[in-house]
Amino acid sequence: MGDSHGRKTVFSIVKITTSNFIKLFSGVLVAFLIPKIMGIDDYGIYKTFTLYATYVGIFQVGFTDGIYLKYGDKDYCDINENRFSFYSLLFISLQAVFALLFALFGLFAFGGDYVFLISMLGIFLFSTNVIAYYQMISQITLRFNELSIRNIVQSLLNVVSIVGLFVYYRKFDREIPFRWYVIVVNAIGMLLAVWYVFTYRRITFSRPDPKGAKADIGYCVKIGFPLMIANLCSTFILVIDRQFVNVLFENTVYAVYAFAYNLLGLITTVTSAISIVLYPTMKREDHDSLVVKYPSLCSIIFILLFLCCLVYFPMTAFIPWFLPAYVGSLPIFRIVLPGLAVQSVVTIVMHNYYKNDLREMEFFIKSVVILALSAAANVLAYVMFHTTFAISVASIVVMVVWYFVIEEYMVRKYRAPWKKNALYMATMFLGFYLISLWDLWWAALAVYAVFYAAVTFLLYRKDMLPLIRMFLKRGDPANSQPPQN
């Protein structure tokens, strides 16, 4: 990427990351206070809700992804407001129909808690997909201030609601029913959805232009559906072990297992800033430059995520003290935490390169193969050991296989260098697993920090110099002028 685009990308990432740090604070409260104020049974039901909530993107039917691909290099002023008004009203109406069908299905097909859960999933489907549609417009048009502000507002609303529930829990010494918090989550989601509709009222309530839009809708669904299915396959790969545990084990066992992944979510809150900015920035860059930058982008993600593994060591002291009922999540957390680095490289960097090269079908086919392998590995782990620990190990093995299968395209077509990143990944995996066996968490923390710094410096000292120079240029007054379009 050029210097001006590189600095603009850094500024955008910083904006989103700043808001995501506030979101991280909210996530910390959710991660630790919600299991504290709920009983373990209610927490298991709540995590079942969040598990199935990850699948609601399929009801976008590929339309949002198609717009993402078609308009990924457009500025907001270039958008045809009449055409997008038709898009917006049609999409919102479609999501409302799906939400109503969910409510009716839950009412007539289930009983007990599931009536409530499925009805709430319908509401969550509507608000989440409407938000995703408008966030996609913010991303492709590089309007990252809107994303940042809404992240902050959403986080503050979460903080207020969680603190309020915690005060109730302490004052009355009563556990909070999972239904209360699910209602709060949906209320915040609906508020944000309405706010987005108001913000983008120009491309929502202008005079719709169905003549020009109808053909585009078919095209957007055509090119977006493979991307949606590929994203869904990626989601299945990432959650299939939780799905197995949810179905095969008791609710309390699933609650403990899901808590370990809840901790991972705190880390991805920050790293998601890179993913949000990367694709629309790539669409504006020349192809040869992107090929050259590929290994460095993978390296950056690896370096950042293996640094985040430091969080494991204080958790081994904090969780037994604050949430003793969830101590069983620590062995799971230890196994899956390094896998987050592999997952992030695939989903943040590699997948965006496949999208940029219009190779979504290849990504989809490879992901389907990995999904089948993951399902087989989880079944084998359960049949042989009947433990959630074995299932978590199987998921990490498949994650590493997924990494190499997806990277094969970059190596084959662009001859991208891969050995250094593979060596770094293997070394950090091995080092973390061995060091984390140490019972003294503070000593293990110090040893891992030294190990991480030494390995990172030895392998990437030359790669870090251009990044350091780019950040130094940001502070140079001669380079402080905004880039010209």
C-alpha positions in Angstrom: 0.0 0.0 0.0 1.2 3.6 -0.7 2.3 5.8 2.2 -0.9 7.9 2.2 -3.2 4.9 2.0 -1.0 3.1 4.6 -1.3 6.0 7.1 -5.0 6.3 6.4 -5.5 2.6 7.1 -3.6 2.9 10.3 -5.7 5.9 11.4 -8.9 3.9 10.6 -7.7 0.9 12.5 -6.8 3.2 15.5 -10.3 4.7 15.4 -12.0 1.4 15.4 -9.6 -0.1 17.9 -10.2 2.8 20.3 -13.9 2.2 20.3 -13.2 -1.5 20.6 -11.2 -1.0 23.7 -14.3 0.6 25.2 -16.3 -2.4 23.9 -13.6 -4.6 25.5 -14.4 -3.1 28.9 -18.0 -3.8 28.3 -17.1 -7.4 27.2 -15.1 -7.9 30.4 -18.2 -7.1 32.4 -20.3 -9.5 30.3 -17.6 -12.2 30.5 -17.2 -12.1 34.3 -20.3 -10.6 35.8 -23.0 -12.4 33.8 -21.8 -15.9 35.0 -21.4 -14.4 38.4 -25.0 -13.1 38.7 -26.6 -16.0 36.9 -26.9 -19.6 38.1 -24.8 -22.0 36.1 -28.0 -23.5 34.6 -29.3 -20.2 33.4 -25.8 -19.2 32.1 -25.8 -22.5 30.1 -29.2 -21.6 28.5 -28.0 -18.0 27.8 -24.9 -19.4 26.1 -27.2 -21.7 24.0 -29.0 -18.5 22.9 -25.7 -16.9 21.9 -24.6 -20.1 20.1 -27.5 -20.2 17.8 -27.4 -16.4 17.4 -24.2 -16.8 15.5 -26.2 -18.4 12.6 -28.6 -15.6 12.0 -26.4 -14.2 9.2 -27.8 -16.9 6.9 -31.0 -14.9 6.7 -29.3 -12.1 4.9 -29.5 -14.6 1.9 -26.2 -13.3 0.5 -27.6 -9.8 -0.4 -25.5 -7.9 2.1 -22.3 -9.7 1.1 -23.1 -9.0 -2.6 -23.4 -5.3 -1.9 -20.1 -5.6 0.0 -18.4 -7.0 -3.0 -20.0 -4.9 -5.7 -19.6 -1.5 -3.9 -16.5 -2.2 -1.9 -14.5 0.6 -3.6 -17.2 3.3 -3.6 -17.4 6.5 -1.6 -20.7 7.5 0.1 -21.3 10.3 -2.3 -21.1 7.9 -5.2 -24.0 5.8 -4.0 -27.3 6.1 -5.9 -29.7 7.0 -3.1 -32.9 6.0 -4.9 -31.5 2.6 -5.8 -30.2 2.0 -2.3 -33.5 3.1 -0.9 -35.2 0.2 -2.7 -32.4 -2.1 -1.4 -32.9 -0.9 2.2 -36.6 -1.1 2.4 -36.7 -4.5 0.7 -34.0 -5.9 3.0 -35.7 -4.5 6.2 -39.0 -6.0 5.1 -37.4 -9.4 4.5 -35.8 -9.4 7.9 -39.1 -8.5 9.5 -40.8 -11.5 7.8 -38.1 -13.8 9.0 -38.4 -12.5 12.6 -42.2 -13.1 12.5 -41.7 -16.6 11.2 -39.3 -17.3 14.0 -41.8 -16.1 16.6 -44.6 -18.3 15.1 -42.3 -21.3 14.9 -41.3 -21.0 18.5 -44.8 -20.5 19.6 -46.3 -23.6 17.9 -43.4 -26.0 17.7 -41.8 -25.8 21.2 -42.6 -25.4 24.9 -41.0 -24.1 28.0 -37.8 -22.0 27.7 -37.5 -22.7 24.0 -40.6 -20.7 23.1 -38.9 -17.7 24.7 -35.5 -18.5 23.2 -36.7 -18.9 19.6 -38.9 -15.8 19.8 -35.9 -13.8 21.1 -33.7 -15.2 18.3 -36.2 -13.8 15.8 -35.9 -10.3 17.3 -32.1 -10.7 17.5 -32.1 -11.8 13.8 -33.9 -8.7 12.7 -31.8 -6.2 14.7 -28.5 -7.9 14.0 -29.0 -8.2 10.2 -30.3 -4.6 9.9 -27.3 -3.4 11.8 -25.0 -5.5 9.7 -26.5 -4.1 6.5 -25.8 -0.5 7.5 -22.4 -1.3 9.1 -21.4 -2.8 5.8 -22.3 0.5 4.1 -20.2 2.3 6.7 -17.3 -0.1 6.0 -17.2 0.1 2.3 -17.5 3.9 2.2 -14.8 4.2 4.9 -17.2 6.0 7.4 -15.5 4.5 10.4 -16.5 7.3 12.8 -20.1 6.0 12.6 -18.9 2.5 13.5 -16.8 3.8 16.4 -19.5 6.0 17.9 -22.0 3.2 17.8 -19.6 0.7 19.3 -19.1 3.2 22.2 -22.8 3.8 22.7 -23.6 0.1 22.6 -20.8 -0.6 25.1 -22.0 2.1 27.4 -25.5 0.7 27.3 -24.2 -2.7 28.1 -22.2 -1.4 31.0 -25.2 0.4 32.5 -27.4 -2.6 32.1 -24.9 -5.1 33.6 -24.0 -2.8 36.5 -27.7 -2.4 37.2 -28.3 -6.1 37.2 -25.2 -6.7 39.4 -26.5 -4.1 41.9 -29.8 -5.9 42.0 -28.0 -9.2 42.5 -26.0 -7.9 45.4 -28.8 -6.0 47.1 -31.4 -8.7 47.0 -29.0 -11.7 46.9 -31.0 -13.2 44.1 -29.6 -14.7 40.9 -30.6 -13.0 37.6 -32.8 -15.1 35.3 -31.3 -15.5 31.8 -34.5 -14.1 30.3 -33.8 -10.6 31.8 -30.4 -10.3 30.1 -31.6 -11.7 26.8 -34.3 -9.0 26.8 -31.7 -6.3 27.6 -29.5 -7.5 24.7 -32.4 -7.4 22.2 -33.5 -4.0 23.4 -30.1 -2.5 22.9 -29.9 -4.2 19.4 -33.3 -2.7 18.4 -32.2 0.7 19.6 -29.1 0.6 17.4 -31.0 -0.7 14.4 -33.4 2.2 14.6 -30.5 4.6 15.0 -28.8 3.3 11.9 -32.0 3.6 9.9 -32.3 7.2 11.0 -28.6 7.9 10.2 -29.0 6.4 6.7 -32.4 7.8 6.1 -31.2 9.4 2.8 -30.6 5.9 1.3 -33.6 4.4 3.1 -36.5 6.8 2.6 -35.7 8.4 -0.6 -37.9 7.6 -3.6 -37.2 3.9 -4.3 -36.0 3.1 -7.9 -37.1 -0.5 -8.5 -36.3 -0.4 -12.2 -32.6 0.1 -11.7 -32.4 -2.0 -8.6 -34.2 -5.2 -9.5 -31.4 -6.5 -11.8 -28.8 -5.5 -9.2 -30.5 -7.4 -6.5 -30.2 -10.6 -8.4 -26.6 -9.9 -9.2 -25.8 -9.0 -5.6 -27.4 -12.2 -4.3 -25.6 -14.2 -7.0 -22.1 -13.0 -6.1 -22.9 -12.6 -2.4 -24.4 -16.0 -1.7 -21.1 -17.9 -2.1 -19.5 -15.4 0.2 -22.3 -15.8 2.7 -22.0 -19.6 2.6 -18.3 -19.4 2.9 -18.7 -17.2 5.9 -21.2 -19.6 7.3 -18.8 -22.5 6.8 -16.1 -20.5 8.6 -18.6 -19.9 11.5 -19.5 -23.6 11.6 -15.8 -24.5 11.8 -15.2 -22.1 14.6 -18.2 -23.2 16.7 -18.7 -26.9 15.8 -17.0 -28.1 18.9 -19.4 -26.0 21.1 -22.3 -27.3 19.1 -21.2 -30.9 19.9 -20.7 -30.1 23.5 -24.1 -28.4 23.6 -25.9 -31.4 22.2 -23.9 -34.2 23.8 -23.3 -33.0 27.3 -25.4 -31.6 30.2 -26.2 -27.9 30.3 -23.9 -27.2 33.2 -21.0 -28.9 31.3 -21.8 -26.7 28.3 -21.9 -23.6 30.4 -18.3 -24.2 31.6 -17.1 -25.0 28.1 -18.8 -22.0 26.6 -17.2 -19.8 29.3 -13.7 -20.6 28.0 -14.7 -19.4 24.5 -16.3 -16.3 26.1 -12.9 -15.3 27.3 -11.6 -15.6 23.7 -14.3 -13.2 22.6 -12.6 -10.5 24.7 -9.5 -10.7 22.5 -11.3 -10.8 19.2 -13.1 -7.6 20.2 -9.9 -5.7 19.6 -8.5 -7.6 16.6 -11.8 -7.2 14.7 -10.8 -3.6 14.0 -8.2 -4.9 11.5 -10.8 -7.0 9.7 -13.3 -4.1 9.4 -10.8 -1.8 7.8 -8.8 -4.4 5.6 -11.1 -5.3 2.7 -12.4 -1.9 1.6 -8.8 -0.7 1.9 -7.6 -3.6 -0.3 -10.2 -2.8 -2.9 -8.5 0.6 -3.3 -5.0 -0.8 -3.8 -3.1 -2.3 -6.7 -2.9 -6.0 -6.9 0.9 -6.4 -7.0 1.3 -4.3 -3.8 -1.2 -6.5 -2.0 0.7 -9.7 -2.9 3.9 -8.3 -1.5 2.1 -7.2 1.7 0.5 -10.6 2.3 3.2 -12.3 4.5 3.6 -9.2 6.6 -0.1 -8.9 7.3 -0.1 -12.6 8.4 2.9 -11.9 10.6 1.3 -8.9 12.3 -1.8 -10.9 13.2 0.4 -13.7 14.6 2.5 -11.3 16.6 -0.5 -9.6 18.1 -2.5 -12.7 18.9 0.4 -14.6 20.5 1.0 -11.6 22.6 -2.6 -11.9 23.8 -1.8 -15.3 25.1 -0.3 -13.5 28.2 -3.8 -13.1 29.5 -4.0 -16.9 30.3 -1.6 -16.8 33.2 -3.4 -14.3 35.5 -6.7 -15.9 34.6 -5.5 -19.1 36.3 -5.5 -17.2 39.6 -8.5 -14.9 39.0 -11.1 -17.4 37.9 -10.7 -19.8 40.9 -11.1 -16.7 43.2 -14.0 -14.9 41.4 -15.8 -17.7 39.6 -14.9 -21.0 41.3 -17.8 -22.8 39.5 -16.0 -22.2 36.2 -12.5 -23.5 37.1 -13.1 -26.4 34.7 -12.9 -23.9 31.8 -9.2 -23.2 32.4 -7.9 -26.5 30.7 -10.2 -25.7 27.7 -9.0 -22.1 27.6 -5.4 -23.2 27.7 -5.9 -25.5 24.7 -7.9 -23.2 22.5 -6.2 -19.8 23.2 -3.2 -20.2 20.8 -5.6 -21.4 18.1 -7.1 -17.9 18.1 -4.0 -16.7 16.3 -4.5 -19.3 13.5 -8.2 -18.5 13.3 -7.6 -14.8 13.0 -5.0 -15.1 10.2 -7.5 -17.2 8.2 -10.6 -15.1 8.8 -9.0 -11.6 8.9 -6.2 -11.9 6.2 -6.5 -14.9 4.0 -10.3 -14.7 3.5 -10.0 -11.1 2.5 -7.4 -12.0 -0.1 -9.8 -14.7 -1.5 -12.5 -12.1 -1.7 -10.3 -9.6 -3.4 -9.3 -12.2 -6.0 -12.9 -13.3 -6.4 -12.0 -16.8 -5.3 -14.9 -17.2 -2.9 -16.0 -20.6 -4.4 -12.5 -22.0 -3.8 -12.6 -20.8 -0.2 -16.0 -22.3 0.2 -15.1 -25.7 -1.1 -12.0 -25.9 1.1 -14.0 -24.8 4.1 -16.6 -27.4 3.5 -13.9 -30.1 3.4 -12.5 -28.7 6.7 -16.0 -28.6 8.2 -16.5 -32.3 7.4 -13.0 -33.1 8.9 -13.9 -31.1 12.0 -17.1 -32.9 12.5 -15.4 -36.3 12.1 -12.6 -35.2 14.5 -15.1 -34.1 17.1 -17.1 -37.4 16.8 -13.9 -39.4 17.1 -12.8 -37.4 20.2 -16.1 -37.9 21.8 -16.3 -41.7 21.0 -12.8 -42.3 22.2 -12.6 -40.1 25.3 -16.1 -38.7 26.2 -14.5 -35.5 27.4 -14.8 -31.9 26.4 -11.1 -31.5 26.7 -10.6 -34.1 23.9 -13.1 -32.2 21.7 -11.2 -29.0 22.2 -7.9 -30.6 21.2 -9.5 -32.0 18.1 -10.8 -28.5 17.2 -7.3 -27.0 17.4 -5.7 -29.7 15.2 -8.4 -29.1 12.6 -7.8 -25.3 12.9 -4.1 -25.7 12.0 -5.0 -28.0 9.0 -7.5 -25.3 7.9 -4.7 -22.7 8.0 -2.4 -24.7 5.6 -5.3 -25.7 3.3 -6.4 -22.1 2.9 -2.8 -20.7 2.5 -2.1 -23.2 -0.3 -3.7 -20.8 -2.8 -1.4 -17.9 -1.9 1.6 -20.2 -2.1 0.5 -21.7 -5.4 -0.6 -18.6 -7.2 1.7 -15.9 -5.8 4.5 -18.0 -4.4 4.0 -16.2 -1.1 6.7 -17.1 1.4 5.2 -19.2 4.2 8.0 -21.0 6.1 8.8 -18.2 8.6 5.2 -17.7 9.7 4.7 -21.5 9.9 7.9 -21.8 12.1 6.7 -18.9 14.3 3.3 -20.5 14.7 4.7 -23.9 15.6 7.3 -22.4 18.0 4.8 -20.3 19.9 2.3 -23.1 20.1 4.8 -25.4 21.6 6.3 -22.7 23.9 2.9 -21.7 25.3 1.7 -25.2 25.9 4.9 -26.1 27.8 5.2 -22.9 29.8 1.6 -22.9 30.8 2.1 -26.2 32.6 3.9 -24.3 35.3 1.8 -23.9 38.5 3.2 -20.5 39.5 1.2 -18.2 37.2 3.4 -15.1 37.8 6.6 -17.0 37.0 5.0 -18.6 33.9 3.9 -15.2 32.8 7.4 -13.8 33.0 8.9 -16.8 31.2 6.4 -16.6 28.4 6.9 -12.9 28.0 10.6 -13.4 27.6 10.1 -16.3 25.3 7.6 -14.4 23.2 9.9 -11.3 22.9 12.9 -13.4 22.0 11.2 -15.5 19.3 9.4 -12.6 17.8 12.6 -10.5 17.6 14.7 -13.3 16.1 12.2 -14.0 13.4 10.7 -10.7 12.6 13.2 -7.9 13.5 13.6 -7.0 9.8 9.9 -7.0 9.2 9.2 -4.6 12.1 11.4 -1.8 10.8 9.0 -0.6 8.0 6.1 -0.5 10.5 8.2 1.5 12.9 9.1 3.9 10.1 5.5 4.3 9.1 4.4 5.2 12.7 7.3 7.6 12.9 6.2 9.3 9.7 2.8 9.8 11.3 4.4 12.1 13.9 6.3 14.1 11.3 4.6 17.5 10.7 5.5 17.3 7.0 3.4 14.3 6.7 0.5 15.4 8.8 -1.7 16.8 5.9 -4.7 14.6 5.0 -4.3 12.5 1.9 -5.6 14.0 -1.3 -8.3 12.0 -3.3 
